[in-house]
Amino acid sequence: MSVMRYDQAVDHGLGQAMAADERIVTWGEDVKLMRRDLLARFGPDRVRDTPISEAAFMYAGLGAAMAGLKPVVELYMIDFAAVGWAAIVNGASKFHDFSGGRWDTPLIIRAGVGGWYSDGGQHEQTHWGTLAAYPSTTVICASTPADAAGLMLSALDSNSFVVFLTPKLLDGQMLDYLGGDSRKTVDFSHLVPADGARGEVPDTVAPVPIGIAALRREGSDVALVSIGVGVHRCLEAADILAGQGIEASVLDLRSVAPLDRDAVLEQAAAAGRVVVVDEDYIRAGLTGEIAALLLESGTAAKFARVAVETTIPFAPHLEYAALPNVERIVAAVAGLE
């Protein structure tokens, strides 16, 4: 067992898989720098830089997957997937179904998501709700280093199209890069969840099942449901609520698609109150999907959601107010009384 940063844990899982399967390759913008340990271990044929052309290298990844490789194609940020959107929504998400199951598309898109470090609305989105809407698309976002490593192994084992999202606020290397010279006047260190940014990871990683949520905290009064950094915001809020005599459970979804419907319904039925905390947009996303799930199942639970309701501002104090912060979570719980 070793203590690793979140990004190191993902690379640890990826490296273990690459050592076992020579079909696994990774490429993207500045991957030789960002994944230099993998480059040193596996060489430039399997760890490749690409031009700044997201449409080209995502389509290349799709073609390579259909031809027998297992590419991990990396974007700095999921926002830039919009440049190569057709490769995702009209290609990777559908070719398996179009072919009647004859063609597999074992492509993984790895991308940073989320904000809290003052980078504005074109660079701090998550898009997991939008991505999860497409058929045959798996969308993962881990909240801890150990889960990130294990879920990467499961993604590679799945032989299907996976969007593997990594919260930038938990990724030490991304923060070193994004929080560098251009943001020396912005202090966001107090917003980085320590338990998510670093943690114990097994030396030999075991796969973490996709589509199975993890209960991070037990509580009988209200269920807080989230993913990624939101899980840590919920844990902070749960501590505050405990001081008010309210015991909150915290459910870490770990994937948006597939969604662990049974775990959500179990927590909702037990607590009778549910607050979904989501760093994605409130419109047509995860929060609405869970609301529909509760309604369709006949679960009698009071419901509230804390999500992004506007374009994410650049100014740190406005950005903080727009994102699902702890104060908004506590207020949402109070509103269910």
C-alpha positions as CSV (number, residue, x, y, z in Angstrom):
1,M,0.0,0.0,0.0
2,S,1.3,3.4,-0.9
3,V,0.1,7.0,-0.5
4,M,-0.4,8.6,-3.9
5,R,-1.8,11.7,-5.4
6,Y,-5.0,11.2,-7.3
7,D,-3.3,11.6,-10.7
8,Q,-0.5,9.3,-9.7
9,A,-3.1,6.7,-8.7
10,V,-4.8,6.9,-12.2
11,D,-1.4,6.4,-13.8
12,H,-0.6,3.6,-11.5
13,G,-3.7,1.7,-12.5
14,L,-3.2,2.6,-16.2
15,G,0.5,1.4,-16.0
16,Q,-0.5,-1.9,-14.4
17,A,-2.9,-2.5,-17.3
18,M,-0.4,-1.4,-19.9
19,A,2.1,-3.9,-18.5
20,A,-0.4,-6.7,-18.9
21,D,-1.8,-5.7,-22.3
22,E,0.4,-4.3,-25.1
23,R,-2.7,-3.2,-27.0
24,I,-3.2,-0.3,-24.5
25,V,-1.8,3.0,-25.7
26,T,-2.3,6.6,-24.6
27,W,-2.1,9.9,-26.5
28,G,-3.1,13.5,-26.3
29,E,-1.9,17.0,-25.9
30,D,1.4,17.1,-23.9
31,V,0.9,13.5,-22.8
32,K,4.7,13.0,-22.9
33,L,5.0,15.6,-20.3
34,M,1.9,14.9,-18.2
35,R,2.5,11.1,-18.3
36,R,6.2,11.2,-18.3
37,D,6.5,8.2,-15.9
38,L,4.5,6.1,-18.3
39,L,6.6,7.4,-21.2
40,A,9.8,6.3,-19.4
41,R,8.3,2.9,-18.8
42,F,6.6,2.1,-22.1
43,G,8.3,4.3,-24.6
44,P,7.1,6.8,-27.3
45,D,5.3,4.2,-29.4
46,R,2.7,3.7,-26.6
47,V,2.7,7.2,-25.0
48,R,2.3,9.8,-27.8
49,D,1.9,13.5,-28.1
50,T,-0.7,14.9,-30.5
51,P,-1.2,18.2,-32.2
52,I,-3.8,20.6,-30.6
53,S,-6.6,19.0,-32.7
54,E,-9.1,17.3,-30.5
55,A,-11.4,16.3,-33.4
56,A,-8.5,14.6,-35.2
57,F,-7.0,12.6,-32.2
58,M,-10.4,11.6,-30.9
59,Y,-11.4,10.2,-34.3
60,A,-8.0,8.5,-34.5
61,G,-8.7,6.9,-31.1
62,L,-12.0,5.7,-32.3
63,G,-10.4,4.2,-35.4
64,A,-7.6,2.6,-33.4
65,A,-10.2,1.0,-31.0
66,M,-12.2,-0.5,-33.8
67,A,-8.9,-1.8,-35.4
68,G,-7.9,-3.7,-32.2
69,L,-6.0,-1.3,-29.9
70,K,-7.3,0.0,-26.6
71,P,-6.5,3.7,-26.6
72,V,-6.7,6.1,-23.7
73,V,-7.1,9.4,-25.4
74,E,-6.5,12.4,-23.1
75,L,-8.0,15.9,-23.1
76,Y,-6.8,18.6,-20.7
77,M,-10.4,19.4,-20.0
78,I,-13.7,17.9,-21.0
79,D,-14.8,21.4,-22.3
80,F,-12.6,20.7,-25.4
81,A,-14.5,17.6,-26.3
82,A,-16.9,20.0,-28.0
83,V,-14.3,20.3,-30.7
84,G,-14.5,16.6,-31.4
85,W,-18.1,16.0,-30.4
86,A,-19.1,14.1,-33.5
87,A,-16.5,11.4,-32.7
88,I,-18.2,10.9,-29.3
89,V,-21.9,11.2,-30.0
90,N,-22.1,9.9,-33.6
91,G,-19.2,7.5,-33.4
92,A,-17.9,5.9,-30.2
93,S,-21.3,6.0,-28.4
94,K,-23.1,4.2,-31.3
95,F,-20.9,2.0,-33.4
96,H,-21.3,-1.1,-31.2
97,D,-25.1,-0.8,-31.5
98,F,-25.0,0.1,-35.2
99,S,-23.1,-3.0,-36.0
100,G,-25.4,-5.3,-34.0
101,G,-22.6,-5.9,-31.5
102,R,-20.0,-7.0,-34.1
103,W,-17.7,-4.0,-33.5
104,D,-16.4,-3.1,-30.1
105,T,-15.1,0.4,-29.4
106,P,-12.8,0.0,-26.4
107,L,-11.9,3.7,-26.3
108,I,-11.4,5.6,-23.1
109,I,-11.5,9.4,-23.2
110,R,-9.7,10.7,-20.1
111,A,-10.3,14.4,-19.3
112,G,-10.2,16.9,-16.4
113,V,-13.4,18.3,-15.1
114,G,-14.7,20.9,-12.7
115,G,-13.7,24.2,-11.2
116,W,-13.0,25.9,-7.9
117,Y,-9.6,27.3,-9.2
118,S,-10.9,30.4,-11.1
119,D,-10.7,29.5,-14.8
120,G,-14.0,30.6,-16.1
121,G,-17.0,29.0,-17.8
122,Q,-15.2,27.7,-20.8
123,H,-12.8,25.6,-18.8
124,E,-14.6,24.5,-15.6
125,Q,-17.5,22.4,-16.8
126,T,-18.1,18.7,-16.1
127,H,-20.5,17.7,-18.9
128,W,-21.1,14.3,-17.3
129,G,-24.9,14.7,-17.5
130,T,-24.7,15.5,-21.3
131,L,-22.3,12.6,-22.0
132,A,-24.4,10.1,-20.0
133,A,-27.4,10.8,-22.2
134,Y,-25.9,9.0,-25.1
135,P,-26.4,5.2,-25.5
136,S,-23.6,2.7,-24.8
137,T,-21.5,5.4,-23.1
138,T,-20.0,4.8,-19.6
139,V,-19.3,7.9,-17.6
140,I,-17.0,7.6,-14.6
141,C,-15.8,10.1,-12.0
142,A,-14.0,8.9,-8.9
143,S,-13.6,10.9,-5.7
144,T,-10.6,9.1,-4.2
145,P,-7.2,8.0,-5.5
146,A,-7.9,4.3,-4.7
147,D,-11.2,4.4,-6.6
148,A,-9.7,6.2,-9.5
149,A,-7.0,3.5,-9.9
150,G,-9.5,0.6,-9.6
151,L,-12.0,2.2,-11.9
152,M,-9.4,2.8,-14.6
153,L,-8.7,-0.9,-14.6
154,S,-12.4,-1.7,-14.9
155,A,-12.8,0.8,-17.7
156,L,-10.0,-0.9,-19.6
157,D,-11.4,-4.4,-18.9
158,S,-14.9,-3.3,-20.1
159,N,-14.0,-3.4,-23.8
160,S,-16.4,-0.6,-24.4
161,F,-16.5,3.2,-24.7
162,V,-15.8,5.0,-21.4
163,V,-15.5,8.6,-20.5
164,F,-13.1,8.7,-17.5
165,L,-13.4,12.1,-15.8
166,T,-10.8,13.3,-13.3
167,P,-11.7,16.3,-11.1
168,K,-9.0,19.0,-11.6
169,L,-9.2,20.0,-8.0
170,L,-8.0,16.5,-6.9
171,D,-5.4,16.2,-9.6
172,G,-2.1,17.5,-8.3
173,Q,-0.3,17.7,-11.6
174,M,-3.3,19.6,-13.2
175,L,-3.3,22.1,-10.3
176,D,0.4,22.6,-10.6
177,Y,-0.1,23.5,-14.2
178,L,-3.4,25.4,-14.0
179,G,-2.6,27.1,-10.8
180,G,0.8,28.3,-11.9
181,D,2.1,31.7,-13.0
182,S,-1.2,33.0,-14.3
183,R,-3.0,32.5,-11.0
184,K,-0.5,33.3,-8.4
185,T,-2.9,35.9,-6.9
186,V,-5.7,33.3,-6.5
187,D,-5.6,31.0,-3.5
188,F,-7.8,28.0,-3.8
189,S,-5.7,25.6,-1.7
190,H,-8.3,25.7,1.1
191,L,-10.9,24.3,-1.4
192,V,-8.8,21.2,-2.2
193,P,-10.2,18.1,-0.3
194,A,-7.2,16.5,1.3
195,D,-8.8,13.0,1.4
196,G,-9.5,13.2,-2.3
197,A,-6.2,14.6,-3.5
198,R,-4.1,12.0,-1.7
199,G,-4.8,8.6,-0.3
200,E,-3.7,5.0,0.1
201,V,-3.6,2.9,-3.1
202,P,-2.8,-0.8,-3.2
203,D,0.5,-1.6,-4.8
204,T,-1.4,-4.1,-7.0
205,V,-4.6,-2.5,-8.0
206,A,-7.9,-4.5,-8.0
207,P,-10.7,-3.4,-10.3
208,V,-13.5,-1.4,-8.8
209,P,-16.9,-2.4,-10.2
210,I,-18.4,0.2,-12.5
211,G,-22.0,1.3,-11.6
212,I,-21.8,0.5,-7.9
213,A,-22.0,3.5,-5.6
214,A,-20.1,3.8,-2.3
215,L,-21.6,4.9,1.0
216,R,-19.1,7.3,2.4
217,R,-21.0,8.2,5.6
218,E,-24.1,6.7,7.3
219,G,-27.0,8.8,8.4
220,S,-30.7,8.5,8.9
221,D,-32.1,12.0,8.6
222,V,-31.1,13.0,5.0
223,A,-29.3,11.5,2.1
224,L,-26.7,13.6,0.3
225,V,-25.9,12.1,-3.1
226,S,-23.0,13.3,-5.3
227,I,-20.0,12.5,-7.4
228,G,-16.4,13.7,-7.7
229,V,-15.5,16.8,-5.6
230,G,-19.1,17.1,-4.6
231,V,-18.7,14.0,-2.4
232,H,-16.2,15.9,-0.3
233,R,-18.4,19.0,-0.1
234,C,-21.2,16.7,1.1
235,L,-18.9,15.2,3.8
236,E,-18.0,18.7,5.0
237,A,-21.7,19.7,5.1
238,A,-22.5,16.5,6.9
239,D,-20.1,17.5,9.7
240,I,-21.8,20.8,10.0
241,L,-25.3,19.2,10.0
242,A,-24.2,16.8,12.7
243,G,-23.5,19.7,14.9
244,Q,-27.2,20.8,14.4
245,G,-28.5,17.3,15.3
246,I,-29.0,16.2,11.7
247,E,-27.4,12.9,10.7
248,A,-26.7,12.9,6.9
249,S,-25.6,9.9,4.8
250,V,-23.2,10.6,1.9
251,L,-23.5,8.5,-1.2
252,D,-20.7,8.6,-3.8
253,L,-22.2,7.6,-7.1
254,R,-18.7,7.0,-8.7
255,S,-20.4,6.8,-12.2
256,V,-23.2,8.7,-13.8
257,A,-23.8,6.0,-16.5
258,P,-24.5,3.4,-15.4
259,L,-26.3,5.0,-12.4
260,D,-26.6,2.9,-9.2
261,R,-30.3,3.3,-9.0
262,D,-30.7,0.7,-6.2
263,A,-28.3,2.6,-3.9
264,V,-30.0,5.9,-4.5
265,L,-33.5,4.4,-3.8
266,E,-32.2,2.6,-0.7
267,Q,-30.8,5.8,0.8
268,A,-33.9,7.8,-0.2
269,A,-36.2,5.3,1.4
270,A,-34.2,5.1,4.6
271,A,-33.9,8.9,5.1
272,G,-37.0,10.2,3.5
273,R,-35.1,13.3,2.3
274,V,-32.6,13.6,-0.6
275,V,-30.3,16.3,-1.7
276,V,-28.4,15.8,-4.9
277,V,-25.2,17.8,-5.1
278,D,-23.9,18.2,-8.7
279,E,-21.1,20.3,-10.2
280,D,-22.8,20.0,-13.6
281,Y,-25.6,22.2,-14.9
282,I,-29.0,21.9,-13.2
283,R,-30.9,21.8,-16.4
284,A,-31.5,18.3,-18.0
285,G,-28.7,16.6,-16.0
286,L,-28.0,14.2,-13.2
287,T,-30.1,16.1,-10.6
288,G,-33.2,15.8,-12.8
289,E,-32.5,12.2,-13.6
290,I,-32.4,11.3,-9.9
291,A,-35.6,13.3,-9.4
292,A,-37.3,11.3,-12.1
293,L,-36.0,8.0,-10.6
294,L,-37.5,8.8,-7.2
295,L,-40.8,9.8,-8.8
296,E,-41.1,6.8,-11.1
297,S,-40.2,4.4,-8.3
298,G,-42.9,5.8,-6.0
299,T,-40.3,6.6,-3.3
300,A,-41.9,9.1,-0.9
301,A,-38.9,11.4,-0.2
302,K,-38.5,15.2,0.0
303,F,-36.1,16.3,-2.7
304,A,-33.7,19.2,-3.3
305,R,-30.8,19.8,-5.6
306,V,-27.7,21.9,-5.5
307,A,-26.1,22.4,-8.9
308,V,-24.7,24.9,-11.3
309,E,-27.5,27.3,-12.5
310,T,-25.5,29.7,-14.6
311,T,-22.4,30.2,-16.7
312,I,-19.5,29.7,-14.2
313,P,-18.0,33.2,-13.5
314,F,-14.3,33.9,-13.5
315,A,-14.1,36.0,-10.3
316,P,-13.3,33.7,-7.4
317,H,-16.1,34.9,-5.1
318,L,-18.7,34.7,-7.9
319,E,-17.4,31.3,-9.0
320,Y,-17.6,30.0,-5.4
321,A,-21.2,31.2,-5.1
322,A,-22.1,29.5,-8.4
323,L,-20.6,26.1,-7.6
324,P,-22.3,23.6,-5.1
325,N,-20.5,24.9,-2.0
326,V,-21.0,23.7,1.6
327,E,-23.2,26.6,2.5
328,R,-25.6,25.9,-0.3
329,I,-25.8,22.2,0.7
330,V,-26.6,23.0,4.3
331,A,-29.2,25.5,3.2
332,A,-30.8,23.0,0.9
333,V,-31.1,20.5,3.8
334,A,-32.7,23.2,6.0
335,G,-35.2,23.9,3.2
336,L,-36.5,20.3,3.4
337,E,-37.7,20.7,7.0
